[in-house]
Amino acid sequence: MRVIYGINKIRQKAAAVVAMGVFDGVHRGHKKILKAAVAKARQIKGVSIVVTFWPHPRLQESLYSLEHRLGIFAELGIDLCVVINFTRHFSRISAADFVKKVLVDKLCAKYIYVGKDFRFGRNTQGSFVLLEELGKKYGFEAIGFAIVKHRGRTISSTLIRGIIKQGKIREAQALLGRPVSILGTVVKGTSLGRILGFPTANINPHHEVIPAEGIYAVRIMFKRKKFMGACYIGKKPTVKAPKKVTGVEVYILNFKGNIYGENLEIQFVRKIRPDKKFSSLETLSSQIRKDIICVRKILLSASQKKTTIYGYLNPK
């Protein structure tokens, strides 16, 4: 998948099927749009294009960073992603001008796929209805997708964000249609895990929503390989520190190597217990040993779909 940042660099001549949206989390509703766009592009022997915006127009915590989303777009078969920097200047462009000057003139859109509730353009005046009207004028077809529901609830990034914060991994996974995961970079920590006998990788999440504090059974994706692991999210209540900050650490089973500065995708499988304060480091170490036994059993018995975005993020 090619990625173009900004609208001035676009040089696209082939007939295009354009899917437009923020697509935070790339949940089941989003994937329905994206998969349909890919299928249509192949049918007409054109190109499938995602037009997305960064940062979020209504900035709030993101489920997934831009890099994380790009990986999933590639995984779904998108040919080209156009990332538009959502600046104050861009926000003043009218919906009609955006459609004509970007989607039609620059991207050669023949089909435009959006959610029926999608809004765009100055003062969010653009809508699916407007796209239908402009399509008749400029020769493209607008296809709107209804909201997707799960057990009576509308699937939305906001809903999933709240569920992940509560640590309800299975529920969030059902809404996402893929494992709950975070993308982060390995950074140096205090080496407490090594002192306890369980060296961990400290993770700096890429501005992504992280699950509730606790211990989780996880799978770690690193350079096209999948590892089992335990993830700790919390403030280390057993350890005295002048400032308590929520951190993310992973213990990777059967792994040795220097991975400082590397990107990892951490896929959450199940929460096994909440965080708690122990009477001593020895007691904590004993509990970690039990946690790892539990994690290993869960991961060996779990049947998880093999999903990774690292074919895109770390190509050979």
Backbone as a ProteinNet text record, in pm:
[ID]
protein_1_A
[PRIMARY]
MRVIYGINKIRQKAAAVVAMGVFDGVHRGHKKILKAAVAKARQIKGVSIVVTFWPHPRLQESLYSLEHRLGIFAELGIDLCVVINFTRHFSRISAADFVKKVLVDKLCAKYIYVGKDFRFGRNTQGSFVLLEELGKKYGFEAIGFAIVKHRGRTISSTLIRGIIKQGKIREAQALLGRPVSILGTVVKGTSLGRILGFPTANINPHHEVIPAEGIYAVRIMFKRKKFMGACYIGKKPTVKAPKKVTGVEVYILNFKGNIYGENLEIQFVRKIRPDKKFSSLETLSSQIRKDIICVRKILLSASQKKTTIYGYLNPK
[TERTIARY]
83.8	0	87.2	56.5	126.4	56.5	133.5	77.7	122.3	27	56.3	7.1	94.9	59.5	32.8	-91.4	-127.4	-187.4	-265.8	-338.1	-258.2	-150.4	-73.7	13.3	41.2	131	57.1	-73.3	-151.7	-134.2	-97.7	-89.8	-155.2	-285	-360.6	-450.2	-431.8	-505.3	-607.7	-586.4	-675.2	-810	-913	-1045.5	-1035.5	-1094.1	-1075.4	-1206.5	-1197.2	-1303.8	-1250.6	-1311.4	-1260.3	-1346.2	-1281.9	-1347.7	-1297.8	-1390	-1351	-1398.5	-1307.2	-1343.5	-1220.7	-1242.3	-1132.4	-1094	-1193.2	-1172.8	-1091.7	-1118.9	-1045.9	-1084.3	-985.2	-1009.4	-1032.5	-1070.1	-1100.9	-1188.7	-1303.4	-1392.6	-1477.9	-1570.6	-1648.9	-1726.3	-1778.6	-1849.8	-1757.3	-1638.2	-1538.9	-1495	-1471.2	-1420.5	-1521.5	-1648.3	-1751	-1736	-1710.4	-1689.8	-1561.6	-1453.9	-1323.2	-1317.6	-1373.4	-1372.8	-1456.1	-1568.4	-1653.3	-1579.8	-1504.7	-1428.5	-1320.5	-1251.9	-1147.9	-1208.8	-1321.5	-1387.4	-1432.8	-1488.9	-1536.9	-1420.3	-1311.3	-1194.4	-1141.2	-1139.7	-1092.5	-1188.9	-1318	-1419.3	-1403.1	-1376	-1365.3	-1220.6	-1131.3	-988.3	-933	-976.4	-929.5	-844.7	-836.7	-758.2	-848.9	-819.7	-893.1	-813.5	-881.8	-814.9	-888.4	-812.8	-867.1	-825.3	-921.5	-892.5	-923.9	-821.6	-841.3	-778.2	-804.5	-766.6	-687.4	-584.3	-500.5	-448.9	-457.2	-519.6	-671.2	-733.8	-879	-943.1	-1038.9	-1105	-1166.9	-1221.4	-1276.2	-1186.3	-1066.5	-958.6	-999.7	-980.5	-1000.7	-900.4	-903.7	-813.2	-841.4	-736.5	-753.2	-746.1	-830.4	-817.7	-685.2	-659.4	-537.8	-465.7	-334.2	-253.6	-266.3	-220.3	-224.3	-146.2	-28.5	54.8	-17.8	-87.4	-163	-272.7	-343.8	-450.9	-396.3	-284.7	-225.3	-193	-142.6	-111.9	-234.3	-346.4	-469.7	-527.2	-518.8	-563.7	-488.7	-358.2	-277	-318.2	-342.8	-385.5	-515.6	-603.5	-733.6	-726.8	-611.5	-595.7	-609.4	-611.4	-619.5	-492.9	-510	-395.7	-323.6	-399.7	-342.2	-416.6	-341.4	-403.5	-355.2	-450	-419.1	-448.8	-345.2	-359	-362.7	-474.8	-491.4	-471.1	-377.9	-350.5	-466.6	-538.3	-658.3	-619.2	-584.8	-543.4	-662	-639.7	-743.4	-775.8	-672	-693.1	-778.9	-745.8	-821.5	-966.9	-989.2	-1125.4	-1216.5	-1157.1	-1237.1	-1279.1	-1229.6	-1266.5	-1410.4	-1490	-1629.8	-1636.2	-1744.1	-1761.9	-1762.9	-1832.4	-1842.1	-1705.5	-1626	-1492.1	-1402.8	-1413.6	-1332.7	-1365.1	-1492.4	-1533.4	-1478.9	-1498.3	-1456.2	-1303.7	-1235.8	-1092.8	-1004.7	-1053.1	-971.4	-1022.6	-1146.2	-1196.5	-1212.9	-1261.8	-1285.9	-1161.3	-1109.8	-998.7	-866.8	-835.7	-706.5	-709.5	-821	-826	-903.1	-969.8	-1047.5	-1150.1	-1220.8	-1318	-1435.9	-1463.7	-1581.9	-1686.8	-1639.6	-1727.7	-1672.5	-1762	-1721	-1801.2	-1731.4	-1793.9	-1777.3	-1888.3	-1885.5	-1995.1	-1982.4	-2093.7	-2203	-2328.1	-2437.7	-2441.6	-2376	-2373.6	-2245.5	-2163.2	-2035.6	-2058.1	-1984	-1991.7	-1852.4	-1846.7	-1717.2	-1734.7	-1621.6	-1624.7	-1645.6	-1639.6	-1653.6	-1783	-1769.2	-1883.8	-1960.4	-1888.2	-1946.6	-2073.8	-2072.1	-2189.8	-2203	-2091.7	-2096	-2161.7	-2238.9	-2311	-2321.4	-2376	-2397.7	-2495.7	-2596.9	-2695.9	-2627.3	-2536.2	-2462.9	-2377.3	-2313.3	-2232.1	-2316.8	-2437.8	-2527.4	-2558.4	-2585.3	-2618	-2498.3	-2379.9	-2260.2	-2217.8	-2250.3	-2217.8	-2286.8	-2410.4	-2484.3	-2418.8	-2360	-2296.6	-2159.3	-2083.2	-1944.2	-1918.9	-2021.6	-2005	-1948.4	-1976.2	-1939	-2063.1	-2053.3	-2164.2	-2126.2	-2214.6	-2192.5	-2266.6	-2196.8	-2256.6	-2246.2	-2361.2	-2364	-2390.7	-2321.8	-2334.4	-2403.1	-2502.8	-2575.6	-2487.5	-2521.6	-2447.3	-2457.6	-2355.2	-2352.5	-2377.8	-2462.4	-2495	-2446.4	-2421.1	-2383.4	-2465.4	-2550.7	-2638.8	-2716.4	-2767.3	-2853.9	-2783	-2650.9	-2576.1	-2504.3	-2507.5	-2437.5	-2287	-2217.3	-2071.6	-2012.2	-1936	-1871.7	-1736.8	-1649.4	-1517.7	-1530.4	-1626.8	-1647.9	-1687.4	-1779.1	-1822.1	-1704.6	-1629.7	-1517.5	-1410.7	-1387.3	-1287.8	-1321	-1447.2	-1489.3	-1478.4	-1511.2	-1506.2	-1362.2	-1271.2	-1130	-1077.2	-1115.3	-1070.3	-1116.2	-1226.2	-1275.9	-1208.6	-1124.5	-1055.3	-1139.7	-1250.9	-1340.2	-1293.6	-1192.5	-1122.7	-1211.2	-1278.7	-1360.4	-1472.7	-1533.6	-1643	-1592	-1477.5	-1420.2	-1379.7	-1326.5	-1284.7	-1403.9	-1518	-1638.4	-1682.7	-1660.8	-1699.6	-1596.9	-1470.8	-1364.9	-1360.9	-1388.3	-1374.7	-1230.6	-1145.9	-1005.5	-955.9	-837.9	-788.6	-772.2	-804.2	-773.3	-621.1	-565.4	-420	-374.8	-250.4	-186.5	-53.8	-12.4	117.1	206.4	325.4	413.1	559.5	642.4	786.9	850.6	948	1017.7	1115.7	1102.7	1189.1	1256	1356.5	1426.2	1339.5	1343.6	1267.7	1358.5	1303.2	1379.2	1448.7	1423.7	1481.3	1428.3	1312.2	1254.1	1221.4	1167.7	1133.9	1254.7	1366.7	1489.8	1533.4	1518.8	1553.7	1466.5	1339.2	1245.3	1260.3	1343.5	1363.5	1280.2	1209.8	1124.1	1147.2	1251.8	1282.1	1168.4	1124.6	1011.7	1055.2	975.6	995.3	897.7	950	865.2	815.8	685.9	624	574.9	609.6	554.4	446.8	317.7	210.8	207	170.8	168.2	39.3	19.5	-98.4	-227.4	-226.7	-343.3	-408.8	-537.8	-610.3	-559.2	-526	-478.9	-585.9	-589.1	-689.1	-671.4	-769.4	-766.6	-644.7	-604.3	-488.9	-513.2	-407.1	-417.8	-315	-331	-241.9	-319.7	-258.7	-326.3	-241.9	-310.9	-247.5	-246.9	-130.2	-119	-37.5	-53.6	35.9	111.4	239.1	323.5	369.5	342	385.5	513.3	617.8	746.5	815.5	832.9	900.5	844.7	714.3	643.6	634.9	678.6	671.4	577.7	514.1	418.7	472.8	470.3	518.7	408.2	414.4	323	383.4	296.4	349.2	246.2	295.6	210.7	231.9	123.4	132.4	83.5	162.8	124.1	93.7	-21.4	-58.1	-89.8	-16	-41.4	66.2	56.5	145.5	245.1	261.5	355.7	334.4	217.6	187.6	279.6	345.5	435	566.1	600.2	728.7	710	798.3	792.5	850.2	777.7	823.8	763.5	840.3	789	670.1	664.7	556.7	504.8	375.3	314.3	253.2	304.7	256.1	216.7	103.1	60.3	154.9	209.5	302.5	252.2	314.1	281.7	410.6	409.1	525.7	481.4	566.6	535.9	653.2	619.3	717.5	694.2	793.4	779.4	834.6	749.1	789.8	886.9	989.5	1085.9	1149	1189.1	1249.1	1371.3	1476.7	1595.8	1640.6	1684.1	1731.1	1713.6	1787.7	1778.9	1677	1566.8	1461.2	1432.2	1525.3	1505.8	1487.5	1386.3	1360.2	1275	1242.6	1161.3	1012.1	933.1	787.4	729.8	636.8	566.3	416.6	345.4	199.7	162.5	91.8	51.2	-97.1	-130.2	-268.9	-317.6	-422.1	-474.3	-573.3	-551.5	-637.9	-735.6	-683.8	-772	-706.9	-789.5	-741.4	-745.4	-634.3	-632.4	-648.6	-613	-637.2	-614.1	-669.7	-643.9	-506.2	-459.3	-333.9	-356.3	-253.1	-265.5	-128.8	-131.8	-9.1	26.9	155.2	202.1	288.5	302.1	373.7	524.2	576	719.9	746.8	869.5	907	911.1	944.6	947.4	806.9	708.8	569.5	523.3	562.6	528.7	589.7	716.7	784.4	713.8	670.7	598.1	467.2	396.4	269.5	292.4	399.4	430.1	453.1	521.6	545.7	412.9	318	185.3	110.8	125	59.4	107.1	236.5	292.9	244.5	230.6	174.9	32.6	-44.6	-183.4	-188.8	-102.7	-98	-65.5	31.4	72	-44.4	-118.2	-232.4	-339.3	-367.3	-470.2	-431.5	-307.3	-264.6	-250.4	-212.2	-200.9	-337.5	-438.9	-573.1	-658.8	-620.9	-702.2	-687.7	-796.3	-795.2	-817.7	-706.5	-713.6	-684.2	-757.9	-731.3	-593.7	-515.4	-381	-389	-380.7	-391.4	-271.4	-202.2	-89.3	-76	-38	-16.6	131.3	213.3	356.3	412	332.7	376.8	392.4	310.8	319	423.6	422.9	509.8	656.1	680.8	818.2	838.7	829.7	848.1	990	1004.3	1137.1	1221.6
-119.9	0	124.8	217.7	345.8	443.4	532.4	634.5	771.1	862.1	999.4	1092.8	1181.4	1277.6	1412.9	1457.3	1586.1	1572.5	1672.5	1665.4	1722	1793.3	1854.7	1754.5	1639.9	1541.8	1434.1	1443.6	1338.5	1344.2	1229.9	1214.7	1080.8	1081.1	957.4	965.7	874.3	881.4	768.8	656	540.8	564.6	497.3	504.9	456.4	532.5	503	478.1	387.3	366.5	422.1	528.8	601.5	574.4	527.4	514.1	628.9	706.1	827.8	823.4	858.5	862.8	865.6	885.3	880.2	735.3	648.1	504	473.1	542.8	516.6	379.6	293.5	158.5	58.8	107.7	20.5	-95.3	-59.8	-161.5	-227.8	-312.3	-391.1	-304.2	-191.7	-102	-42.3	-1.9	52.6	-52.5	-173.3	-278.5	-316	-303.7	-331.3	-235.5	-109.1	-8.2	-36	-61.5	-78.8	-203.8	-312.8	-436.6	-421.7	-351	-328.3	-243.6	-144.7	-58.9	-138.4	-224.4	-308.1	-400	-462.7	-554.5	-481.8	-362	-285.2	-242.4	-201.1	-158.4	-273.2	-391.5	-507.3	-540	-521.2	-550	-459.2	-330.5	-234.8	-218.1	-299.6	-292	-150.4	-94.4	37.2	27.8	137.5	139.7	170.7	105.5	133.5	235	341.3	451.4	483	498.3	550.2	696.1	782.3	921.6	936.4	963.8	975.2	1104.1	1135	1265.8	1248.2	1330.6	1325.5	1465.8	1510.2	1442.5	1439.3	1372.1	1358	1497	1520.1	1651.6	1696.1	1600.6	1631.5	1560.9	1617.7	1547.3	1494.9	1367.8	1299.3	1184.9	1102.9	989	899.6	856.3	768.8	622.9	540.8	396.9	350.8	394.5	355.7	479.4	474.2	579.7	570.9	674.1	673	554	529.4	418.5	285.3	269.9	147	129.4	237.3	231.7	199.6	261.6	236.4	88.4	27.3	-114.9	-199.2	-163.9	-240.5	-213.9	-90.2	-61.4	-150.7	-160.9	-243.8	-390	-433	-570.7	-603.2	-503.5	-523.5	-514.1	-477.6	-476.6	-341.9	-233.7	-99.5	-71	-8.6	21.4	150.2	251.8	383.5	449.4	510.2	587.9	732.1	823.8	966.5	1021.1	1066.5	1120.5	1272.3	1329.7	1474.7	1535.3	1628.4	1697	1791.3	1761.2	1839.4	1968.3	2068.4	2198.3	2295.3	2410.8	2514.4	2557.8	2568.9	2607.1	2502.6	2375.6	2270.3	2269.5	2298.7	2294.3	2399.3	2498	2604.9	2572	2461.6	2423.3	2371.9	2421.8	2377.1	2232.3	2165.4	2025.3	2008.7	2098.9	2089.6	2106.9	2201.6	2222.4	2101.3	2043.4	1925.9	1811.2	1789	1681.1	1704.5	1825.9	1855.1	1857	1932.3	1955.7	1839.4	1761.7	1651.2	1516	1483	1349.4	1327.2	1427.8	1412.9	1446.9	1568.9	1614.3	1542.9	1521.4	1462.5	1310.3	1255.5	1111	1033.3	1103.1	1036.1	939.5	984.8	898.3	866.2	737.1	690.7	637.1	596.8	552.1	609.6	659.9	711.2	639.2	569.6	489.1	559.3	581.2	644.1	583.5	605.3	574.9	678.2	638.3	731.6	849.7	835.8	946.5	1029.3	1003.2	1074	1220.3	1310.7	1454	1505.3	1604.5	1657.9	1800.2	1867.9	2002.9	2109.2	2236	2348.3	2337.8	2350.4	2341.3	2210.2	2104.5	1970.7	1975.9	2059.7	2073.3	1958.3	1887.8	1776.8	1654.3	1583.6	1465.2	1365.1	1248	1147.5	1199	1271.7	1327.4	1422.4	1506.7	1597.7	1519.6	1413.2	1331.1	1273.2	1229.2	1176.5	1283.6	1404.3	1514.1	1550.7	1560.7	1596.9	1485.3	1362.8	1250	1260.4	1308.8	1326.5	1434.3	1533	1644.5	1607.2	1529.4	1502.3	1359.6	1277.4	1145.2	1037.9	1044.7	934.9	887.3	769.7	714.1	712.1	764.2	763	644.9	568	452.1	473.9	475	496.8	368.2	348.5	227.7	259.5	179	197.1	157.6	207.1	170.9	20.5	-35.9	-178.7	-193.8	-288.9	-311.1	-447.4	-455.6	-581.9	-595.8	-696.2	-719.5	-593.8	-527	-411.5	-279.3	-280.3	-155.6	-114.8	13.6	65.1	58.1	-4.5	-12.6	123.6	178.2	307.9	310.5	396.9	411.4	457.7	545.1	595.4	482.7	396.9	283.6	190.8	156.6	63.8	123.2	251.5	320.4	302.2	322.1	308.6	166.4	69.7	-71	-115.8	-72	-107	-47.5	75.4	139.3	62.7	-11.6	-92.9	-229.9	-259.3	-387.4	-503	-473.2	-578.2	-619.9	-703.5	-737.1	-814.2	-916.6	-998.3	-916.7	-830.5	-747.3	-650.6	-589.5	-496.4	-568.8	-688.5	-765.1	-799	-828.6	-859.9	-739.9	-619.8	-498.3	-459.8	-484.6	-452.1	-550.1	-677.5	-779.6	-823.3	-792.2	-831.4	-817	-872.5	-859.7	-714.2	-687.2	-556.4	-546	-438.1	-428	-283.4	-268.8	-137.7	-150.3	-42.3	-36.2	54.4	7	88.2	60.5	149.9	139.3	97.9	7.7	-38.5	69.9	108.9	212.6	159.6	228.6	187.1	215.3	122.5	138.5	134.2	92.9	89.7	-43.4	-142.2	-277	-352.4	-310.9	-381.8	-525.9	-546.3	-682.1	-773	-721.5	-801.3	-835	-739.7	-762.9	-873.2	-875.9	-976.3	-1111.2	-1116.4	-1241.6	-1255	-1148.2	-1151	-1022.9	-1019.5	-897.9	-861	-737.5	-692	-584.1	-568.8	-459.6	-349.1	-230.2	-115	-54.6	-30.6	11.9	156	233.9	368.4	361.4	355.2	344.1	467.6	446.9	556.7	637.8	698.8	782.6	703	577.8	492.1	463.6	436.2	401.2	267.2	260.8	135.5	79.8	-52.7	-114.5	-74.5	-111.4	-82.6	-147.2	-92.9	-147.1	-292.5	-372.4	-513.9	-596.3	-728.1	-823	-893	-903.1	-958.7	-1067.1	-1166.5	-1261.9	-1195.3	-1190.7	-1118.6	-1199.4	-1159.8	-1206.1	-1083.8	-1101.5	-990.6	-1017	-921.9	-932.6	-851.5	-919.7	-852.6	-910.2	-826.4	-866.6	-996.8	-997	-1108	-1233.2	-1225.4	-1341.3	-1311.2	-1417	-1402.3	-1472.5	-1401	-1454.8	-1448.1	-1539.9	-1533.9	-1443.1	-1379.6	-1292.9	-1252	-1185.8	-1127.8	-977.2	-902.4	-756.5	-699.1	-610.1	-538.6	-393.7	-346.4	-205.8	-152.6	-52.6	-0.7	94	127	226.7	165.1	33.3	-37.3	0.2	-31.3	10.2	-50.2	-162	-225.3	-148.8	-71.6	-0.7	145.2	193	332.7	420.1	523.9	616.9	753.5	861.6	996.9	1032.7	973.6	1004.9	876.6	853.9	732.8	760.1	690.7	706.1	569.1	561.7	434.8	393.9	274.6	223.8	95.5	58.9	-65.1	-145	-269.6	-356.9	-493.8	-558.5	-694.5	-786.4	-904.2	-1011.1	-1108.1	-1124	-1208.5	-1346.7	-1446.9	-1583	-1636.6	-1706.3	-1774.6	-1678.5	-1562.8	-1464	-1400.6	-1387.7	-1315.4	-1225	-1107.3	-1016.8	-872	-784.9	-641.1	-580.9	-533.4	-478.8	-331.7	-263.9	-121.2	-45.4	40.2	119	49.8	-76.5	-151.5	-129	-143.3	-136.1	-274.7	-284.6	-409.6	-385.5	-484.5	-482.5	-580.3	-531.5	-615.7	-645.2	-772.3	-815.3	-874.1	-814.1	-856.8	-971.8	-1078.1	-1196.2	-1202.1	-1184.7	-1191.8	-1123.8	-1058.5	-1002.2	-1112	-1131.9	-1241.6	-1194.5	-1070.1	-1017.7	-867.1	-797.9	-653.7	-629.9	-507.6	-469.9	-464.6	-489.8	-482.8	-458	-413.7	-388.9	-512.3	-552.5	-668.2	-622.7	-710.3	-674.8	-663.5	-729.6	-725.9	-760	-732.8	-767.8	-918.9	-991.4	-1137.8	-1192.4	-1136.2	-1178.9	-1144.8	-1027.8	-986.9	-1082.7	-1119.1	-1210.9	-1346	-1393.1	-1520.3	-1513.5	-1400.1	-1383.9	-1376	-1309.1	-1300	-1439.4	-1523.5	-1660.9	-1733.2	-1713.4	-1775	-1715.2	-1584.5	-1517.6	-1575.7	-1599.4	-1649.2	-1790.9	-1871.9	-2006.7	-1996.4	-1905.2	-1883.5	-1832.7	-1736.9	-1679.7	-1786.7	-1869.5	-1974.6	-2069.7	-2107.4	-2197.7	-2133.6	-2006.9	-1935.8	-1927.3	-1890.4	-1868.6	-1998.3	-2105.2	-2233.4	-2290.1	-2254.3	-2307.8	-2214.4	-2087.1	-1990.5	-2011.6	-1993.3	-2002.5	-1862.8	-1795	-1657.5	-1651.6	-1568.2	-1546.2	-1483.2	-1534.1	-1481.6	-1351.7	-1242.9	-1111.6	-1027.4	-974.3	-888.1	-778.3	-662.3	-552.4	-538.6	-632	-611.3	-643.5	-708.1	-723.7	-588	-492.5	-355.7	-273.3	-282.4	-195.4	-237.1	-369	-417.3	-508.1	-453.9	-537.1	-590.9	-706.3	-764.9	-680.6
0	0	0	-89.7	-91.4	3.5	61.9	150.7	101.3	84.5	44.8	154.7	200.1	303.7	238.5	247.6	189.9	52	14.1	-113	-229.9	-201.9	-310.9	-386	-322.9	-383.7	-463.2	-470.6	-535.7	-687.5	-745	-890.5	-923.2	-943.3	-955	-1077.8	-1172.8	-1298.7	-1316.1	-1248.7	-1267.3	-1200.1	-1251.9	-1189.1	-1045.3	-952.9	-811.2	-738.2	-640.7	-543.5	-412.3	-364.6	-248.5	-125.7	-18.6	111.7	197.9	253.1	324.3	469	561.6	702.7	790.9	920.9	1017.4	1044.1	1054.3	1073.3	1199	1308.9	1433	1487.7	1503.2	1551.5	1440.1	1322.8	1208	1255.4	1314.8	1372	1264.1	1305.7	1210.4	1111.9	1158.8	1068.9	964.5	1008.2	915.6	814.2	863.8	775.5	668.1	700.3	599.9	481.7	511.4	406.8	329.1	401.4	338.2	250.5	299.9	220.9	94.7	105.8	-11.7	-115.1	-67.8	-159.2	-231.9	-159.5	-220.8	-326.3	-292.8	-386.3	-512.8	-495.3	-610.8	-699.6	-638.8	-716.4	-801.2	-744.9	-821.2	-934.8	-907.7	-1009.6	-1130.9	-1106.9	-1218.3	-1266.1	-1205.7	-1238.7	-1215.1	-1102.8	-1062.2	-937.2	-862.9	-739.7	-620.9	-509.7	-385.7	-305.3	-264.1	-194	-63.9	42.4	167.8	180.1	205.2	239.6	387.4	466.6	610.3	660.8	787.2	841.7	970.8	986.5	1106.2	1136.6	1260.9	1374.4	1363.2	1459.8	1460.4	1458.3	1365.7	1358.2	1490.6	1566.3	1699.3	1799.9	1817.6	1885.4	2022.2	2039	2165.1	2165.8	2268.6	2270	2150	2083.8	1968.5	2011.4	1950.4	1970.1	1911.2	1788.6	1718.7	1666.4	1672.3	1611.9	1460	1392.2	1245.9	1191	1244.9	1197.1	1212.1	1323.2	1349.2	1244	1216.2	1116.2	977.5	942.5	811.3	794.1	899.6	892.9	864.5	927.5	906.8	768	720.7	583.3	484.2	501.8	412.5	422.8	544.4	570.2	497.9	485.1	421.2	268.7	214.6	69.7	1.8	79.6	20.9	-60.9	-177.2	-264.3	-225.9	-188.2	-161	-45.9	45.2	153.1	143.1	139.5	138.7	278.2	345.8	481.4	472.1	511.5	504.3	642.9	650.7	776.6	807.2	915.5	946.1	1018.4	939.2	992	993.7	1055.4	1055.9	912.5	829.6	689.4	617.4	637.6	569.4	615.9	743.9	798	735.4	666.6	605.6	461.9	408	271.4	270.8	179	172.6	127	163.8	126.4	-24.8	-94.8	-240.9	-306.7	-257.3	-312.7	-287.9	-170.7	-138.3	-233.6	-256.8	-346.7	-486.7	-539.1	-676.5	-690.6	-605	-623.3	-578	-481.3	-430.3	-480	-447	-479.5	-629.5	-699.1	-843.3	-925.2	-909.5	-994.2	-964.4	-837.1	-801.7	-790.5	-741.2	-717.4	-823.4	-913.5	-1019.5	-961.1	-857.8	-790.9	-882.2	-896.5	-969.1	-871.8	-754.1	-646	-516.1	-431.4	-300.5	-193.8	-104.1	0.5	135.5	204.8	337.6	425	555.4	643.4	621.1	633.7	605	700.7	815.8	912.2	901.8	801.9	787.6	749.2	814.7	786.2	752.4	664.5	624.6	571.6	549	494.3	600.5	558.4	650.2	729.9	863.2	954.9	939.2	896.1	875.6	791.1	687.5	601.7	502.4	476.8	382.3	442.2	361.6	407.7	293.8	324.3	220.6	115.5	159.8	66	-32	18.7	-68.8	-168.2	-121.8	-211.3	-324.3	-291.3	-395.1	-499.6	-452.4	-544.1	-632.5	-570.5	-646.4	-741	-704.7	-791.1	-926.2	-925.9	-1051.5	-1137.3	-1071	-1142.6	-1197.6	-1118.4	-1155.2	-1204.5	-1208.7	-1267.4	-1177	-1047.7	-957.9	-884	-825.1	-747.8	-600.3	-516.7	-371.6	-310.8	-229.4	-162.9	-12.6	54.5	198.8	273.3	383.7	463.7	595.9	628	753.3	871.3	988.9	1109.3	1132.4	1193.5	1225.6	1374.5	1409.9	1550.8	1597.5	1727	1790.2	1917.2	1918.7	2034.2	2071.8	1969.5	1991.3	2010.8	2018.1	2038.3	1910.5	1882.2	1765.1	1787.3	1694.1	1704.2	1668.7	1760.6	1737.1	1807.2	1760	1822.1	1967	1993.4	2129.7	2223.9	2179.5	2261.6	2290.1	2187.2	2203.2	2294	2280.6	2363.8	2512.4	2546.1	2685.1	2735.9	2651.3	2690.7	2714.3	2628.6	2646.9	2776.5	2807.1	2931.2	3055	3040.1	3151.2	3156.4	3058	3055.7	3005.8	2938.6	2888	2748.4	2746.7	2623.1	2525.5	2573.5	2483.3	2420.8	2500.1	2449.5	2342.5	2368.7	2271.2	2143.4	2158	2040.6	1951.8	2013.2	1935.4	1852.1	1903.2	1831.1	1724.6	1755.3	1659.9	1543.3	1574.1	1471	1452.8	1548.3	1548.2	1692	1724	1860.8	1904.4	2029.4	2088	2093.7	2043.5	2043.5	2056.7	2099.3	2099.8	2027.1	1967.2	1900.2	1983.1	2015.7	2098.8	2072.8	2123.9	2107.1	2238.8	2232.3	2352.4	2397.9	2525.1	2582.3	2708.2	2754.7	2877	2998.9	3095.8	3218.5	3339.7	3453.6	3578.9	3602.8	3515.7	3528.3	3649	3702.7	3816.6	3779.5	3659.1	3616.6	3617.4	3571.4	3569.8	3712.2	3802.6	3943.3	4002.3	3961	4011.7	3942.6	3838.8	3767.1	3641.3	3605.3	3486.9	3405.6	3324.3	3247.4	3153.1	3163.2	3081.8	2983.5	2879.5	2784	2820.5	2846.6	2876.7	2745.7	2738	2613.4	2622.6	2521.8	2506.7	2399.2	2437.8	2337.7	2248.5	2123.7	2027.2	2039.6	2155.9	2180.3	2158.9	2203.2	2186.1	2321.1	2317.8	2439.9	2491	2619	2677.3	2770.7	2786	2873.3	3019.6	3099.9	3243.3	3308.6	3423.2	3494.1	3532	3522.5	3555.5	3480.3	3490.7	3425.4	3314.2	3196.5	3079.4	3012.6	2960.3	2869.1	2732.3	2668	2540.5	2440	2315	2209.5	2158.5	2135.8	2092	1949.7	1861.1	1722.2	1705	1658.4	1638.7	1515.7	1412.7	1289.5	1233.1	1210.8	1146.7	1232.9	1356.5	1445.3	1561.1	1612.5	1721.6	1845.7	1958.1	2084.4	2189.6	2285.2	2398.8	2505.1	2584.5	2687.4	2790.7	2894.2	2998.3	2994.8	3003.5	3000.4	3132.6	3187.7	3310	3275.1	3320.8	3306.3	3445.2	3489.4	3623.4	3672.4	3801.6	3862.3	3959.8	3958.9	4046.7	4193.6	4249.2	4386.9	4492.5	4461.3	4558.7	4573.1	4471.4	4467.8	4507.6	4596	4636.1	4525.1	4491.8	4388.1	4414.8	4389.1	4415.4	4327.2	4207.7	4114.6	4052.2	4065.4	4012.1	3875.2	3775	3638.1	3585	3518.8	3461	3349.2	3361.4	3261.3	3198.7	3087.8	3017.2	3001.9	3050.1	3039.2	2989.5	2910.7	2866	2897	2947	2964.5	2850.4	2764.1	2645.8	2677.2	2669.6	2701.7	2596.5	2644.7	2556.6	2455	2504	2413.6	2478.7	2400.2	2443	2328.9	2363.4	2259.3	2299.9	2235	2260	2164	2218	2131.6	2163.5	2228.6	2255.5	2123.7	2121.1	2001.6	1897.7	1919.9	1823.6	1850.3	1744.4	1757.5	1779.5	1873.1	1899.7	1889.4	1837.9	1847.6	1958	2058.1	2170.9	2157.9	2137.1	2121.9	2254.3	2309.7	2439	2420.3	2495	2485.5	2602.3	2724.2	2840.9	2961	3041.6	3167.6	3271.9	3343.5	3440.3	3584.9	3615	3749.6	3750.5	3851.1	3865.1	3925.8	3918	3982	4132.6	4210.6	4356.8	4419.6	4544.6	4618.9	4699.9	4694.3	4769.5	4886.8	4983.8	5106.8	5086.6	4983	4957.2	4811.4	4766.7	4629.7	4611.5	4718.7	4710.9	4685.6	4754.6	4734.7	4593.7	4546.6	4410	4308.6	4328.1	4236.8	4232.4	4348.8	4356.5	4279.2	4290.2	4219.1	4068.1	4027.6	3884	3826.9	3902.4	3857.4	3834.9	3925.2	3910.4	3790.4	3773.3	3660.2	3527.2	3517.2	3391.5	3362.1	3465.3	3446.6	3393.3	3451.7	3409	3264.9	3233.5	3098.5	2995.4	3026.3	2932.6	2903.1	3006.9	2988.7	2901	2927.9	2850.6	2703.5	2677.3	2539.3	2461.4	2528.7	2460.1	2423.8	2503.6	2478.2	2393.2	2389.1	2314.3	2164.2	2096.6	1950.2	1896.1	1865.2	1818.2	1669.6	1600	1457.9	1443.4	1350.4	1329.5	1252	1324.6	1261.6	1301.5	1204.7	1235.3	1131.8	1176.1	1081.9	1049.4	1097.2	1081.9	944.9	859.2	722.3	656.7	702.4	648.5	722.7	856.1	934.6	927.5	910.1	905.5	784.8	664.5	545.9	538.4	472.7	458.5	363.2
[MASK]
++++++++++++++++++++++++++++++++++++++++++++++++++++++++++++++++++++++++++++++++++++++++++++++++++++++++++++++++++++++++++++++++++++++++++++++++++++++++++++++++++++++++++++++++++++++++++++++++++++++++++++++++++++++++++++++++++++++++++++++++++++++++++++++++++++++++++++++++++++++++++++++++++++++++++++++++++++++++++++

